[in-house]
Amino acid sequence: MCEDFSQPGPTLVKPLAASLAVCVAVSLSACSPSDGVDNAQSQLLTSTTTVSKANAKKETSPAHTPGEATTEKATRPADNGAAASTASPPAKEAPQANGLPAGFLGQPSDQDRPLTMNGPADLVPVAVRTGSHPGFDRFVIEFTGTGKPGWYARYSTEPAQQGSGFPVEYRGTTALTVGVEGTPWPFSAEKQASFIDAGTFPGAGSIRSVEFTGAFEAQSQFVLGLDEKRPYSITFLEQPSRLVIDFLKD
């Protein structure tokens, strides 16, 4: 999987030198930086899709903790909600001591999560990612700004858009609505440029689609369409700030 490439050197005009340059380029294309994740952890990934507003310009790969273990491929928002992803053979990793898949964060439960407030925050959601791993699927919201977000989550077969009450369409048999506090709509042009646009984004594995309805009264709403109701966990990670939702697979 290739994600980052070094800058090209000076152009070679001699035929022999040009041939050597092609061979070197082919060799380099077969590898990529670890992105802060060791090789064993990065092999947990089966497929991952990244979407950010900056994709129209230049996608940069954020740092990850070993627990997150994701490698992204930049894509544009999907008009039809279909996942665009890359695939590689998953490594066979030993489960955690608690029996959960390697890399899974938190403790899974299929119960709704009440609103959790974590103090004042001024955050901008700048990217979303979905990834399929051995034993679980992952959804990530990445932020810039200050503070720690609050959140709630609830399952529903008829999710409604906050503010308007309009029904939200999704793929799958049920949906998990996630509200993220501390994300007011920005007034500065700079923050508005990085705030992700409302719309449909690709899913991965059991996550069939991601609907971002927008921000209302400092709360951003995401509706995740799922193949079925699954136990999940919600974890906040830093550097960069991101909210991670893991769904346990059979």
N, C-alpha and C positions, 0 to 999 in steps of 0.2 A: 504494500500500500504506500503510495507516495503522497505527501501532503505539502512538503516544503522543499524547495530546490535552491541550490546556491546560485548566485548571480553568474551569468555566462561570461566567459573571458573574451579576449580580443578575437576577432574573426581571423581564421587561418585561410590563406588563399592558395597555398600549394596543395595539390591533390592528395599527396601522401599525408600531410598534416591534417587535412580535412577528414580523411578516412579515420585517422586516429582519434580525432575529436568526436566523431560519431560513435565510435566504440566506447569511448569514455562516457559519453552522455547516456548510452544505453545501460552501461553498468551502474551509473549513479541513479537511474530511474527505478532501480529495483529495491531501493531502500529509502528510509526517511528518518528524521530525528525522532527520538523517543517521546518528545513532548512532555518530559517530566515524569514518564511512566516507564518502569523497567519492562524488559521484553516479556517476561512471564506474565505480568499483569496485563500488558497490552494485548496479549493473545486471547484474553477473555472476550474480546469484542467479536461479535458475529457480523453486525451491520450497524452503522451509525449515520445519521443525517443531521447536518447543522444548517440552520437558517438564521441569518441576521440581516438587518437593514443594510449593513456595510457590504453585503455580498455583491451588490451592484458595482461596488468600487474595488475593494480588495479584502479578501477574507484572511484574517490572521488567526493562528491557532492559540487559544488560551492555555495557561498552565493547568495541570490537573494533579490531584492527589492520587497516590496509588490506589486508594479506595474507590475512586471514580473510574479509573481505567478506561478512558474512552479516547478514540482517535477519530477526528471528524472529517467529513467530506463536505465542502461547501456546496449548497444548492440554493436555488431561488424558491420562493413560496410556490406550492403546487396548486394549480387551479382546480384540479380534480381530487386533491387529497391523497394521491397515490404516493407511496414512499419511493424516494430515489436513494439508493444506498449501495455501498460496496460490501463484498462478502469475502471472508477468509475462513479457513477451517478453524473451529474453536479448539483451544487447548483443553486437555482434561485436567482440571484443577481439583484438588481435594476440597471438600466442603469445609465450612467453618466449624468450630467446636460446637456451636449451637445447632448444627445441621443445615444452616442456610447456605446457599450457593456462595462460592468464593467471590468476593467483591460486592455482595449485597450489603447495603447500608441500613442500619436501624432494625427495628422489630416490625414484622409485617402484621397487619390486621385489616379486615375488610370493613371495619366500623368507620363511620363518619368522624372527622376531626373537627372539634369546635374551634372557633376563632382564637388564635393564639397571638397576643400582642407582645412585641419585643422592644418597646421604646420607640422614640422618634426615629424616622428614617426618611431619606430623600433619595430614592433609587430610581433608576431608569432601566427597564428590561431591554437589553440590546440584542439578545440572541436566544433561540431555543434549539435544543438538540433532542433527538430520539435515538436510542440505540438498543439493539438486541444482543443479549449476552447468554451464555449457557446458564439456564435456570432462572433468569429474570430479564425483564425489559426495563429501560430507563428513560425518563423524561427529565430534562434539565432546562431551567430558566437562568440565564446569566444576567447580571446587573452591573452597572457602574453607579457611583454615587456613594453616599454615606449611610451608616446605620445598618440594622438588621431587619429584614421584612417580617411581618406577621402573616399568618395564613390560616385558611380553613379549607376543608375538603369534604365533599359529600357525593354519594352516588345518586343517580336519578336516571330514569329512562326518558324523562321529558325536561331537560335542562332549559332554563330561561335566561335571557340576557339581563344583566343587572341594569337598573334604571328604567328600561323600556318594558321589560317583561316579555319581549318577543321570544318565541321558541328558537332554540339553537339547533341547527341540523348537525349531525355527526355520523360517522361510520361505526358500525358495530351494533351490539345488542344492548349496551348500557353505556353510561357516560359518567366520568368523575369530573365534577366541577371544582376547580381550585381558584380561590380568591386570594390575591397577594396584596397585603396592606403595605403602606409606605411607598407607593409608586404613583405620586400625583402627576397629572399631565403637565409637562414642563412648559414654562413660558418663554424660555430662551430659545433662540433659533438653533443654537448648537445642540442642546439636549433634544429638541424636537427632531433633529436630523438623525439621531441615533435611536430614538424610541421606535421599537418595532411596529410595523403597520398591522392593523387588524386584518384577519383573514384566516384562510385554511393553510395548514402546514403538514408536511408528510409525517406519517407514523412509522413504527417499526415493530415487528413481531405482533404481540397482543395489543399494542397501541395502534389502532387502525387510523386515527386521524387526530389532529390537534387544531382546535378552533380558538383563536384569540379574539375576543369580542371587543377589547379596548379597555380603557381606564375610566372609572367613574368614582368620584369622591375619594381619590387617592387609592383606589383599589383596582388592580388589574385582574381580569377574569379569563381563565383558560378552561376550555371544555375538552377533555380527553375521551375520545371514542374508543371503547374496548370491545374485544370479542366476547368477553363475559366478565362478571364481577369477580375481581381478584384481590387477594390480600396485598396491601401496599404499605410503604413507609415513606415519610417525608423527612429530609435531612437538610440542614443549612450548612454549606461549606464556604470557606473564604479563600481569598487570593487565587482567582477572583471570586467575588461574591456570587453564589449561585444556590438555587433551591433544587434539590435532587429528589425525584419521586421514583422509587423502584417498585415494580410489580412482580410478584412471585409467580413463576410459571409452574405447571405440573411437573 
